[in-house]
């Protein structure tokens, strides 16, 4: 990893953006390969994090009900 990747990983950890921390390099490569805009990249990465949060909420509800 380079210094920028280290800083991003640290910020994702502090901000509790677990999925972004692990998925952003692949999504950045995807966006670059598709010649997508910064907005497209941001929308995709935020959707990935939102999906992860929804999954965690569902799991927590299942555990609380059981």
mmCIF file as Biopython writes it, N, C-alpha, C and O atoms, coordinates in Angstrom:
data_model
#
loop_
_atom_site.group_PDB
_atom_site.id
_atom_site.type_symbol
_atom_site.label_atom_id
_atom_site.label_alt_id
_atom_site.label_comp_id
_atom_site.label_asym_id
_atom_site.label_entity_id
_atom_site.label_seq_id
_atom_site.pdbx_PDB_ins_code
_atom_site.Cartn_x
_atom_site.Cartn_y
_atom_site.Cartn_z
_atom_site.occupancy
_atom_site.B_iso_or_equiv
_atom_site.auth_seq_id
_atom_site.auth_asym_id
_atom_site.pdbx_PDB_model_num
ATOM 1   N N  . UNK A ? 1  ? 0.838   -1.190  0.000   1.0 0.0 1  A 1 
ATOM 2   C CA . UNK A ? 1  ? 0.000   0.000   0.000   1.0 0.0 1  A 1 
ATOM 3   C C  . UNK A ? 1  ? 0.876   1.245   0.000   1.0 0.0 1  A 1 
ATOM 4   O O  . UNK A ? 1  ? 1.977   1.259   0.551   1.0 0.0 1  A 1 
ATOM 5   N N  . UNK A ? 2  ? 0.354   2.284   -0.634  1.0 0.0 2  A 1 
ATOM 6   C CA . UNK A ? 2  ? 1.079   3.543   -0.575  1.0 0.0 2  A 1 
ATOM 7   C C  . UNK A ? 2  ? 0.506   4.409   0.548   1.0 0.0 2  A 1 
ATOM 8   O O  . UNK A ? 2  ? -0.453  4.023   1.216   1.0 0.0 2  A 1 
ATOM 9   N N  . UNK A ? 3  ? 1.100   5.573   0.744   1.0 0.0 3  A 1 
ATOM 10  C CA . UNK A ? 3  ? 0.682   6.425   1.867   1.0 0.0 3  A 1 
ATOM 11  C C  . UNK A ? 3  ? -0.767  6.880   1.750   1.0 0.0 3  A 1 
ATOM 12  O O  . UNK A ? 3  ? -1.475  6.952   2.755   1.0 0.0 3  A 1 
ATOM 13  N N  . UNK A ? 4  ? -1.212  7.183   0.549   1.0 0.0 4  A 1 
ATOM 14  C CA . UNK A ? 4  ? -2.597  7.606   0.381   1.0 0.0 4  A 1 
ATOM 15  C C  . UNK A ? 4  ? -3.545  6.467   0.749   1.0 0.0 4  A 1 
ATOM 16  O O  . UNK A ? 4  ? -4.545  6.699   1.429   1.0 0.0 4  A 1 
ATOM 17  N N  . UNK A ? 5  ? -3.258  5.266   0.323   1.0 0.0 5  A 1 
ATOM 18  C CA . UNK A ? 5  ? -4.097  4.120   0.672   1.0 0.0 5  A 1 
ATOM 19  C C  . UNK A ? 5  ? -4.120  3.901   2.181   1.0 0.0 5  A 1 
ATOM 20  O O  . UNK A ? 5  ? -5.160  3.562   2.745   1.0 0.0 5  A 1 
ATOM 21  N N  . UNK A ? 6  ? -2.976  4.093   2.833   1.0 0.0 6  A 1 
ATOM 22  C CA . UNK A ? 6  ? -2.916  3.976   4.288   1.0 0.0 6  A 1 
ATOM 23  C C  . UNK A ? 6  ? -3.800  5.020   4.963   1.0 0.0 6  A 1 
ATOM 24  O O  . UNK A ? 6  ? -4.512  4.716   5.920   1.0 0.0 6  A 1 
ATOM 25  N N  . UNK A ? 7  ? -3.751  6.247   4.461   1.0 0.0 7  A 1 
ATOM 26  C CA . UNK A ? 7  ? -4.580  7.317   5.045   1.0 0.0 7  A 1 
ATOM 27  C C  . UNK A ? 7  ? -6.066  7.032   4.838   1.0 0.0 7  A 1 
ATOM 28  O O  . UNK A ? 7  ? -6.875  7.245   5.741   1.0 0.0 7  A 1 
ATOM 29  N N  . UNK A ? 8  ? -6.416  6.555   3.657   1.0 0.0 8  A 1 
ATOM 30  C CA . UNK A ? 8  ? -7.814  6.219   3.381   1.0 0.0 8  A 1 
ATOM 31  C C  . UNK A ? 8  ? -8.275  5.101   4.298   1.0 0.0 8  A 1 
ATOM 32  O O  . UNK A ? 8  ? -9.370  5.168   4.857   1.0 0.0 8  A 1 
ATOM 33  N N  . UNK A ? 9  ? -7.455  4.080   4.458   1.0 0.0 9  A 1 
ATOM 34  C CA . UNK A ? 9  ? -7.805  2.964   5.341   1.0 0.0 9  A 1 
ATOM 35  C C  . UNK A ? 9  ? -8.007  3.446   6.774   1.0 0.0 9  A 1 
ATOM 36  O O  . UNK A ? 9  ? -8.940  3.012   7.450   1.0 0.0 9  A 1 
ATOM 37  N N  . UNK A ? 10 ? -7.140  4.336   7.239   1.0 0.0 10 A 1 
ATOM 38  C CA . UNK A ? 10 ? -7.252  4.853   8.599   1.0 0.0 10 A 1 
ATOM 39  C C  . UNK A ? 10 ? -8.543  5.665   8.764   1.0 0.0 10 A 1 
ATOM 40  O O  . UNK A ? 10 ? -9.255  5.511   9.756   1.0 0.0 10 A 1 
ATOM 41  N N  . UNK A ? 11 ? -8.834  6.519   7.799   1.0 0.0 11 A 1 
ATOM 42  C CA . UNK A ? 11 ? -10.047 7.324   7.878   1.0 0.0 11 A 1 
ATOM 43  C C  . UNK A ? 11 ? -11.300 6.461   7.821   1.0 0.0 11 A 1 
ATOM 44  O O  . UNK A ? 11 ? -12.268 6.733   8.531   1.0 0.0 11 A 1 
ATOM 45  N N  . UNK A ? 12 ? -11.297 5.446   7.003   1.0 0.0 12 A 1 
ATOM 46  C CA . UNK A ? 12 ? -12.448 4.547   6.931   1.0 0.0 12 A 1 
ATOM 47  C C  . UNK A ? 12 ? -12.654 3.836   8.259   1.0 0.0 12 A 1 
ATOM 48  O O  . UNK A ? 12 ? -13.791 3.632   8.685   1.0 0.0 12 A 1 
ATOM 49  N N  . UNK A ? 13 ? -11.573 3.464   8.908   1.0 0.0 13 A 1 
ATOM 50  C CA . UNK A ? 13 ? -11.672 2.818   10.213  1.0 0.0 13 A 1 
ATOM 51  C C  . UNK A ? 13 ? -12.242 3.778   11.246  1.0 0.0 13 A 1 
ATOM 52  O O  . UNK A ? 13 ? -13.137 3.408   12.007  1.0 0.0 13 A 1 
ATOM 53  N N  . UNK A ? 14 ? -11.738 4.998   11.281  1.0 0.0 14 A 1 
ATOM 54  C CA . UNK A ? 14 ? -12.205 5.999   12.245  1.0 0.0 14 A 1 
ATOM 55  C C  . UNK A ? 14 ? -13.675 6.318   12.015  1.0 0.0 14 A 1 
ATOM 56  O O  . UNK A ? 14 ? -14.441 6.457   12.969  1.0 0.0 14 A 1 
ATOM 57  N N  . UNK A ? 15 ? -14.069 6.434   10.751  1.0 0.0 15 A 1 
ATOM 58  C CA . UNK A ? 15 ? -15.443 6.798   10.408  1.0 0.0 15 A 1 
ATOM 59  C C  . UNK A ? 15 ? -16.381 5.588   10.358  1.0 0.0 15 A 1 
ATOM 60  O O  . UNK A ? 15 ? -17.572 5.728   10.080  1.0 0.0 15 A 1 
ATOM 61  N N  . UNK A ? 16 ? -15.840 4.417   10.625  1.0 0.0 16 A 1 
ATOM 62  C CA . UNK A ? 16 ? -16.607 3.175   10.605  1.0 0.0 16 A 1 
ATOM 63  C C  . UNK A ? 16 ? -17.260 2.930   9.237   1.0 0.0 16 A 1 
ATOM 64  O O  . UNK A ? 16 ? -18.438 2.587   9.134   1.0 0.0 16 A 1 
ATOM 65  N N  . UNK A ? 17 ? -16.456 3.118   8.208   1.0 0.0 17 A 1 
ATOM 66  C CA . UNK A ? 17 ? -16.875 2.859   6.836   1.0 0.0 17 A 1 
ATOM 67  C C  . UNK A ? 17 ? -16.186 1.588   6.364   1.0 0.0 17 A 1 
ATOM 68  O O  . UNK A ? 17 ? -15.352 1.609   5.459   1.0 0.0 17 A 1 
ATOM 69  N N  . UNK A ? 18 ? -16.554 0.491   6.994   1.0 0.0 18 A 1 
ATOM 70  C CA . UNK A ? 18 ? -15.855 -0.773  6.788   1.0 0.0 18 A 1 
ATOM 71  C C  . UNK A ? 18 ? -15.838 -1.226  5.332   1.0 0.0 18 A 1 
ATOM 72  O O  . UNK A ? 18 ? -14.787 -1.590  4.804   1.0 0.0 18 A 1 
ATOM 73  N N  . UNK A ? 19 ? -16.981 -1.204  4.693   1.0 0.0 19 A 1 
ATOM 74  C CA . UNK A ? 19 ? -17.049 -1.716  3.327   1.0 0.0 19 A 1 
ATOM 75  C C  . UNK A ? 19 ? -16.292 -0.803  2.371   1.0 0.0 19 A 1 
ATOM 76  O O  . UNK A ? 19 ? -15.616 -1.287  1.463   1.0 0.0 19 A 1 
ATOM 77  N N  . UNK A ? 20 ? -16.394 0.505   2.562   1.0 0.0 20 A 1 
ATOM 78  C CA . UNK A ? 20 ? -15.635 1.419   1.696   1.0 0.0 20 A 1 
ATOM 79  C C  . UNK A ? 20 ? -14.147 1.148   1.845   1.0 0.0 20 A 1 
ATOM 80  O O  . UNK A ? 20 ? -13.410 1.131   0.860   1.0 0.0 20 A 1 
ATOM 81  N N  . UNK A ? 21 ? -13.713 0.938   3.072   1.0 0.0 21 A 1 
ATOM 82  C CA . UNK A ? 21 ? -12.298 0.684   3.314   1.0 0.0 21 A 1 
ATOM 83  C C  . UNK A ? 21 ? -11.765 -0.512  2.563   1.0 0.0 21 A 1 
ATOM 84  O O  . UNK A ? 21 ? -10.612 -0.519  2.133   1.0 0.0 21 A 1 
ATOM 85  N N  . UNK A ? 22 ? -12.594 -1.522  2.403   1.0 0.0 22 A 1 
ATOM 86  C CA . UNK A ? 22 ? -12.127 -2.733  1.727   1.0 0.0 22 A 1 
ATOM 87  C C  . UNK A ? 22 ? -12.436 -2.749  0.227   1.0 0.0 22 A 1 
ATOM 88  O O  . UNK A ? 22 ? -11.753 -3.441  -0.529  1.0 0.0 22 A 1 
ATOM 89  N N  . UNK A ? 23 ? -13.432 -2.014  -0.209  1.0 0.0 23 A 1 
ATOM 90  C CA . UNK A ? 23 ? -13.889 -2.130  -1.599  1.0 0.0 23 A 1 
ATOM 91  C C  . UNK A ? 23 ? -13.463 -0.982  -2.517  1.0 0.0 23 A 1 
ATOM 92  O O  . UNK A ? 23 ? -13.548 -1.106  -3.738  1.0 0.0 23 A 1 
ATOM 93  N N  . UNK A ? 24 ? -13.001 0.142   -1.937  1.0 0.0 24 A 1 
ATOM 94  C CA . UNK A ? 24 ? -12.764 1.296   -2.788  1.0 0.0 24 A 1 
ATOM 95  C C  . UNK A ? 24 ? -11.730 1.076   -3.888  1.0 0.0 24 A 1 
ATOM 96  O O  . UNK A ? 24 ? -11.912 1.613   -4.981  1.0 0.0 24 A 1 
ATOM 97  N N  . UNK A ? 25 ? -10.646 0.313   -3.664  1.0 0.0 25 A 1 
ATOM 98  C CA . UNK A ? 25 ? -9.679  0.165   -4.769  1.0 0.0 25 A 1 
ATOM 99  C C  . UNK A ? 25 ? -10.294 -0.513  -6.000  1.0 0.0 25 A 1 
ATOM 100 O O  . UNK A ? 25 ? -10.044 -0.097  -7.132  1.0 0.0 25 A 1 
ATOM 101 N N  . UNK A ? 26 ? -11.086 -1.544  -5.778  1.0 0.0 26 A 1 
ATOM 102 C CA . UNK A ? 26 ? -11.708 -2.241  -6.909  1.0 0.0 26 A 1 
ATOM 103 C C  . UNK A ? 26 ? -12.731 -1.351  -7.606  1.0 0.0 26 A 1 
ATOM 104 O O  . UNK A ? 26 ? -12.835 -1.360  -8.832  1.0 0.0 26 A 1 
ATOM 105 N N  . UNK A ? 27 ? -13.480 -0.588  -6.828  1.0 0.0 27 A 1 
ATOM 106 C CA . UNK A ? 27 ? -14.472 0.302   -7.424  1.0 0.0 27 A 1 
ATOM 107 C C  . UNK A ? 27 ? -13.789 1.437   -8.175  1.0 0.0 27 A 1 
ATOM 108 O O  . UNK A ? 27 ? -14.276 1.867   -9.221  1.0 0.0 27 A 1 
ATOM 109 N N  . UNK A ? 28 ? -12.682 1.920   -7.661  1.0 0.0 28 A 1 
ATOM 110 C CA . UNK A ? 28 ? -11.924 2.961   -8.364  1.0 0.0 28 A 1 
ATOM 111 C C  . UNK A ? 28 ? -11.402 2.437   -9.706  1.0 0.0 28 A 1 
ATOM 112 O O  . UNK A ? 28 ? -11.438 3.148   -10.711 1.0 0.0 28 A 1 
ATOM 113 N N  . UNK A ? 29 ? -10.922 1.199   -9.716  1.0 0.0 29 A 1 
ATOM 114 C CA . UNK A ? 29 ? -10.448 0.606   -10.970 1.0 0.0 29 A 1 
ATOM 115 C C  . UNK A ? 29 ? -11.601 0.441   -11.953 1.0 0.0 29 A 1 
ATOM 116 O O  . UNK A ? 29 ? -11.457 0.712   -13.145 1.0 0.0 29 A 1 
ATOM 117 N N  . UNK A ? 30 ? -12.752 -0.010  -11.439 1.0 0.0 30 A 1 
ATOM 118 C CA . UNK A ? 30 ? -13.937 -0.174  -12.278 1.0 0.0 30 A 1 
ATOM 119 C C  . UNK A ? 30 ? -14.332 1.175   -12.899 1.0 0.0 30 A 1 
ATOM 120 O O  . UNK A ? 30 ? -14.588 1.260   -14.100 1.0 0.0 30 A 1 
ATOM 121 N N  . UNK A ? 31 ? -14.377 2.220   -12.072 1.0 0.0 31 A 1 
ATOM 122 C CA . UNK A ? 31 ? -14.781 3.537   -12.550 1.0 0.0 31 A 1 
ATOM 123 C C  . UNK A ? 31 ? -13.802 4.060   -13.610 1.0 0.0 31 A 1 
ATOM 124 O O  . UNK A ? 31 ? -14.219 4.644   -14.610 1.0 0.0 31 A 1 
ATOM 125 N N  . UNK A ? 32 ? -12.517 3.847   -13.386 1.0 0.0 32 A 1 
ATOM 126 C CA . UNK A ? 32 ? -11.517 4.306   -14.355 1.0 0.0 32 A 1 
ATOM 127 C C  . UNK A ? 32 ? -11.629 3.538   -15.671 1.0 0.0 32 A 1 
ATOM 128 O O  . UNK A ? 32 ? -11.516 4.121   -16.749 1.0 0.0 32 A 1 
ATOM 129 N N  . UNK A ? 33 ? -11.851 2.232   -15.576 1.0 0.0 33 A 1 
ATOM 130 C CA . UNK A ? 33 ? -11.966 1.409   -16.785 1.0 0.0 33 A 1 
ATOM 131 C C  . UNK A ? 33 ? -13.198 1.787   -17.608 1.0 0.0 33 A 1 
ATOM 132 O O  . UNK A ? 33 ? -13.189 1.708   -18.836 1.0 0.0 33 A 1 
ATOM 133 N N  . UNK A ? 34 ? -14.253 2.198   -16.910 1.0 0.0 34 A 1 
ATOM 134 C CA . UNK A ? 34 ? -15.492 2.587   -17.589 1.0 0.0 34 A 1 
ATOM 135 C C  . UNK A ? 34 ? -15.490 4.060   -17.989 1.0 0.0 34 A 1 
ATOM 136 O O  . UNK A ? 34 ? -16.444 4.546   -18.596 1.0 0.0 34 A 1 
ATOM 137 N N  . UNK A ? 35 ? -14.415 4.763   -17.646 1.0 0.0 35 A 1 
ATOM 138 C CA . UNK A ? 35 ? -14.306 6.202   -17.879 1.0 0.0 35 A 1 
ATOM 139 C C  . UNK A ? 35 ? -15.464 6.945   -17.223 1.0 0.0 35 A 1 
ATOM 140 O O  . UNK A ? 35 ? -16.014 7.892   -17.786 1.0 0.0 35 A 1 
ATOM 141 N N  . UNK A ? 36 ? -15.825 6.494   -16.017 1.0 0.0 36 A 1 
ATOM 142 C CA . UNK A ? 36 ? -16.910 7.112   -15.259 1.0 0.0 36 A 1 
ATOM 143 C C  . UNK A ? 36 ? -16.429 8.380   -14.567 1.0 0.0 36 A 1 
ATOM 144 O O  . UNK A ? 36 ? -15.230 8.594   -14.391 1.0 0.0 36 A 1 
ATOM 145 N N  . UNK A ? 37 ? -17.372 9.201   -14.186 1.0 0.0 37 A 1 
ATOM 146 C CA . UNK A ? 37 ? -17.061 10.455  -13.511 1.0 0.0 37 A 1 
ATOM 147 C C  . UNK A ? 37 ? -16.765 10.217  -12.038 1.0 0.0 37 A 1 
ATOM 148 O O  . UNK A ? 37 ? -16.988 9.125   -11.514 1.0 0.0 37 A 1 
ATOM 149 N N  . UNK A ? 38 ? -16.262 11.248  -11.382 1.0 0.0 38 A 1 
ATOM 150 C CA . UNK A ? 38 ? -16.047 11.179  -9.937  1.0 0.0 38 A 1 
ATOM 151 C C  . UNK A ? 38 ? -17.386 10.953  -9.229  1.0 0.0 38 A 1 
ATOM 152 O O  . UNK A ? 38 ? -17.462 10.227  -8.238  1.0 0.0 38 A 1 
ATOM 153 N N  . UNK A ? 39 ? -18.424 11.578  -9.745  1.0 0.0 39 A 1 
ATOM 154 C CA . UNK A ? 39 ? -19.754 11.396  -9.171  1.0 0.0 39 A 1 
ATOM 155 C C  . UNK A ? 39 ? -20.229 9.959   -9.265  1.0 0.0 39 A 1 
ATOM 156 O O  . UNK A ? 39 ? -20.831 9.438   -8.327  1.0 0.0 39 A 1 
ATOM 157 N N  . UNK A ? 40 ? -19.961 9.311   -10.401 1.0 0.0 40 A 1 
ATOM 158 C CA . UNK A ? 40 ? -20.328 7.900   -10.562 1.0 0.0 40 A 1 
ATOM 159 C C  . UNK A ? 40 ? -19.592 7.036   -9.541  1.0 0.0 40 A 1 
ATOM 160 O O  . UNK A ? 40 ? -20.180 6.146   -8.926  1.0 0.0 40 A 1 
ATOM 161 N N  . UNK A ? 41 ? -18.292 7.313   -9.369  1.0 0.0 41 A 1 
ATOM 162 C CA . UNK A ? 41 ? -17.503 6.574   -8.387  1.0 0.0 41 A 1 
ATOM 163 C C  . UNK A ? 41 ? -18.066 6.776   -6.990  1.0 0.0 41 A 1 
ATOM 164 O O  . UNK A ? 41 ? -18.249 5.816   -6.242  1.0 0.0 41 A 1 
ATOM 165 N N  . UNK A ? 42 ? -18.339 8.023   -6.641  1.0 0.0 42 A 1 
ATOM 166 C CA . UNK A ? 42 ? -18.850 8.325   -5.310  1.0 0.0 42 A 1 
ATOM 167 C C  . UNK A ? 42 ? -20.207 7.664   -5.073  1.0 0.0 42 A 1 
ATOM 168 O O  . UNK A ? 42 ? -20.445 7.097   -4.007  1.0 0.0 42 A 1 
ATOM 169 N N  . UNK A ? 43 ? -21.083 7.735   -6.052  1.0 0.0 43 A 1 
ATOM 170 C CA . UNK A ? 43 ? -22.392 7.098   -5.915  1.0 0.0 43 A 1 
ATOM 171 C C  . UNK A ? 43 ? -22.260 5.593   -5.709  1.0 0.0 43 A 1 
ATOM 172 O O  . UNK A ? 43 ? -22.941 5.023   -4.856  1.0 0.0 43 A 1 
ATOM 173 N N  . UNK A ? 44 ? -21.401 4.954   -6.473  1.0 0.0 44 A 1 
ATOM 174 C CA . UNK A ? 44 ? -21.207 3.505   -6.357  1.0 0.0 44 A 1 
ATOM 175 C C  . UNK A ? 44 ? -20.647 3.132   -4.986  1.0 0.0 44 A 1 
ATOM 176 O O  . UNK A ? 44 ? -21.134 2.195   -4.355  1.0 0.0 44 A 1 
ATOM 177 N N  . UNK A ? 45 ? -19.639 3.850   -4.525  1.0 0.0 45 A 1 
ATOM 178 C CA . UNK A ? 45 ? -18.999 3.515   -3.254  1.0 0.0 45 A 1 
ATOM 179 C C  . UNK A ? 45 ? -19.954 3.760   -2.086  1.0 0.0 45 A 1 
ATOM 180 O O  . UNK A ? 45 ? -19.957 2.997   -1.120  1.0 0.0 45 A 1 
ATOM 181 N N  . UNK A ? 46 ? -20.762 4.814   -2.167  1.0 0.0 46 A 1 
ATOM 182 C CA . UNK A ? 46 ? -21.736 5.070   -1.108  1.0 0.0 46 A 1 
ATOM 183 C C  . UNK A ? 46 ? -22.851 4.023   -1.111  1.0 0.0 46 A 1 
ATOM 184 O O  . UNK A ? 46 ? -23.342 3.639   -0.050  1.0 0.0 46 A 1 
ATOM 185 N N  . UNK A ? 47 ? -23.246 3.564   -2.286  1.0 0.0 47 A 1 
ATOM 186 C CA . UNK A ? 47 ? -24.240 2.485   -2.355  1.0 0.0 47 A 1 
ATOM 187 C C  . UNK A ? 47 ? -23.702 1.191   -1.748  1.0 0.0 47 A 1 
ATOM 188 O O  . UNK A ? 47 ? -24.439 0.466   -1.079  1.0 0.0 47 A 1 
ATOM 189 N N  . UNK A ? 48 ? -22.438 0.903   -1.976  1.0 0.0 48 A 1 
ATOM 190 C CA . UNK A ? 48 ? -21.820 -0.290  -1.395  1.0 0.0 48 A 1 
ATOM 191 C C  . UNK A ? 48 ? -21.846 -0.201  0.133   1.0 0.0 48 A 1 
ATOM 192 O O  . UNK A ? 48 ? -22.188 -1.175  0.803   1.0 0.0 48 A 1 
ATOM 193 N N  . UNK A ? 49 ? -21.488 0.951   0.682   1.0 0.0 49 A 1 
ATOM 194 C CA . UNK A ? 49 ? -21.496 1.121   2.138   1.0 0.0 49 A 1 
ATOM 195 C C  . UNK A ? 49 ? -22.918 1.057   2.686   1.0 0.0 49 A 1 
ATOM 196 O O  . UNK A ? 49 ? -23.152 0.451   3.732   1.0 0.0 49 A 1 
ATOM 197 N N  . UNK A ? 50 ? -23.859 1.672   1.993   1.0 0.0 50 A 1 
ATOM 198 C CA . UNK A ? 50 ? -25.250 1.634   2.438   1.0 0.0 50 A 1 
ATOM 199 C C  . UNK A ? 50 ? -25.783 0.203   2.440   1.0 0.0 50 A 1 
ATOM 200 O O  . UNK A ? 50 ? -26.467 -0.201  3.380   1.0 0.0 50 A 1 
ATOM 201 N N  . UNK A ? 51 ? -25.477 -0.559  1.401   1.0 0.0 51 A 1 
ATOM 202 C CA . UNK A ? 51 ? -25.909 -1.962  1.349   1.0 0.0 51 A 1 
ATOM 203 C C  . UNK A ? 51 ? -25.348 -2.754  2.526   1.0 0.0 51 A 1 
ATOM 204 O O  . UNK A ? 51 ? -26.052 -3.570  3.122   1.0 0.0 51 A 1 
ATOM 205 N N  . UNK A ? 52 ? -24.086 -2.513  2.860   1.0 0.0 52 A 1 
ATOM 206 C CA . UNK A ? 52 ? -23.458 -3.209  3.990   1.0 0.0 52 A 1 
ATOM 207 C C  . UNK A ? 52 ? -24.163 -2.847  5.294   1.0 0.0 52 A 1 
ATOM 208 O O  . UNK A ? 52 ? -24.383 -3.713  6.140   1.0 0.0 52 A 1 
ATOM 209 N N  . UNK A ? 53 ? -24.514 -1.589  5.460   1.0 0.0 53 A 1 
ATOM 210 C CA . UNK A ? 53 ? -25.212 -1.160  6.684   1.0 0.0 53 A 1 
ATOM 211 C C  . UNK A ? 53 ? -26.590 -1.790  6.774   1.0 0.0 53 A 1 
ATOM 212 O O  . UNK A ? 53 ? -27.016 -2.208  7.851   1.0 0.0 53 A 1 
ATOM 213 N N  . UNK A ? 54 ? -27.289 -1.860  5.650   1.0 0.0 54 A 1 
ATOM 214 C CA . UNK A ? 54 ? -28.605 -2.493  5.650   1.0 0.0 54 A 1 
ATOM 215 C C  . UNK A ? 54 ? -28.503 -3.972  6.015   1.0 0.0 54 A 1 
ATOM 216 O O  . UNK A ? 54 ? -29.335 -4.494  6.758   1.0 0.0 54 A 1 
ATOM 217 N N  . UNK A ? 55 ? -27.481 -4.642  5.490   1.0 0.0 55 A 1 
ATOM 218 C CA . UNK A ? 55 ? -27.252 -6.053  5.830   1.0 0.0 55 A 1 
ATOM 219 C C  . UNK A ? 55 ? -27.008 -6.221  7.328   1.0 0.0 55 A 1 
ATOM 220 O O  . UNK A ? 55 ? -27.550 -7.134  7.950   1.0 0.0 55 A 1 
ATOM 221 N N  . UNK A ? 56 ? -26.192 -5.340  7.905   1.0 0.0 56 A 1 
ATOM 222 C CA . UNK A ? 56 ? -25.911 -5.415  9.346   1.0 0.0 56 A 1 
ATOM 223 C C  . UNK A ? 56 ? -27.173 -5.154  10.166  1.0 0.0 56 A 1 
ATOM 224 O O  . UNK A ? 56 ? -27.397 -5.811  11.183  1.0 0.0 56 A 1 
ATOM 225 N N  . UNK A ? 57 ? -27.989 -4.211  9.738   1.0 0.0 57 A 1 
ATOM 226 C CA . UNK A ? 57 ? -29.236 -3.926  10.448  1.0 0.0 57 A 1 
ATOM 227 C C  . UNK A ? 57 ? -30.158 -5.134  10.432  1.0 0.0 57 A 1 
ATOM 228 O O  . UNK A ? 57 ? -30.758 -5.473  11.452  1.0 0.0 57 A 1 
ATOM 229 N N  . UNK A ? 58 ? -30.273 -5.782  9.283   1.0 0.0 58 A 1 
ATOM 230 C CA . UNK A ? 58 ? -31.107 -6.973  9.183   1.0 0.0 58 A 1 
ATOM 231 C C  . UNK A ? 58 ? -30.606 -8.087  10.080  1.0 0.0 58 A 1 
ATOM 232 O O  . UNK A ? 58 ? -31.394 -8.763  10.742  1.0 0.0 58 A 1 
ATOM 233 N N  . UNK A ? 59 ? -29.291 -8.278  10.104  1.0 0.0 59 A 1 
ATOM 234 C CA . UNK A ? 59 ? -28.720 -9.308  10.972  1.0 0.0 59 A 1 
ATOM 235 C C  . UNK A ? 59 ? -28.978 -8.997  12.441  1.0 0.0 59 A 1 
ATOM 236 O O  . UNK A ? 59 ? -29.308 -9.889  13.224  1.0 0.0 59 A 1 
ATOM 237 N N  . UNK A ? 60 ? -28.825 -7.728  12.811  1.0 0.0 60 A 1 
ATOM 238 C CA . UNK A ? 60 ? -29.081 -7.331  14.205  1.0 0.0 60 A 1 
ATOM 239 C C  . UNK A ? 60 ? -30.536 -7.537  14.576  1.0 0.0 60 A 1 
ATOM 240 O O  . UNK A ? 60 ? -30.828 -7.940  15.701  1.0 0.0 60 A 1 
ATOM 241 N N  . UNK A ? 61 ? -31.449 -7.273  13.667  1.0 0.0 61 A 1 
ATOM 242 C CA . UNK A ? 61 ? -32.870 -7.492  13.938  1.0 0.0 61 A 1 
ATOM 243 C C  . UNK A ? 61 ? -33.178 -8.979  14.128  1.0 0.0 61 A 1 
ATOM 244 O O  . UNK A ? 61 ? -33.949 -9.363  15.007  1.0 0.0 61 A 1 
ATOM 245 N N  . UNK A ? 62 ? -32.562 -9.798  13.289  1.0 0.0 62 A 1 
ATOM 246 C CA . UNK A ? 62 ? -32.760 -11.246 13.386  1.0 0.0 62 A 1 
ATOM 247 C C  . UNK A ? 62 ? -32.231 -11.756 14.737  1.0 0.0 62 A 1 
ATOM 248 O O  . UNK A ? 62 ? -32.876 -12.580 15.385  1.0 0.0 62 A 1 
ATOM 249 N N  . UNK A ? 63 ? -31.070 -11.271 15.156  1.0 0.0 63 A 1 
ATOM 250 C CA . UNK A ? 63 ? -30.496 -11.701 16.418  1.0 0.0 63 A 1 
ATOM 251 C C  . UNK A ? 63 ? -31.339 -11.211 17.585  1.0 0.0 63 A 1 
ATOM 252 O O  . UNK A ? 63 ? -31.488 -11.917 18.582  1.0 0.0 63 A 1 
ATOM 253 N N  . UNK A ? 64 ? -31.890 -10.011 17.469  1.0 0.0 64 A 1 
ATOM 254 C CA . UNK A ? 64 ? -32.720 -9.470  18.552  1.0 0.0 64 A 1 
ATOM 255 C C  . UNK A ? 64 ? -34.045 -10.189 18.649  1.0 0.0 64 A 1 
ATOM 256 O O  . UNK A ? 64 ? -34.604 -10.292 19.741  1.0 0.0 64 A 1 
ATOM 257 N N  . UNK A ? 65 ? -34.563 -10.687 17.551  1.0 0.0 65 A 1 
ATOM 258 C CA . UNK A ? 65 ? -35.844 -11.388 17.549  1.0 0.0 65 A 1 
ATOM 259 C C  . UNK A ? 65 ? -35.694 -12.836 17.992  1.0 0.0 65 A 1 
ATOM 260 O O  . UNK A ? 65 ? -36.657 -13.463 18.434  1.0 0.0 65 A 1 
ATOM 261 N N  . UNK A ? 66 ? -34.493 -13.355 17.870  1.0 0.0 66 A 1 
ATOM 262 C CA . UNK A ? 66 ? -34.295 -14.781 18.130  1.0 0.0 66 A 1 
ATOM 263 C C  . UNK A ? 66 ? -33.888 -15.080 19.482  1.0 0.0 66 A 1 
ATOM 264 O O  . UNK A ? 66 ? -33.690 -16.246 19.823  1.0 0.0 66 A 1 
#
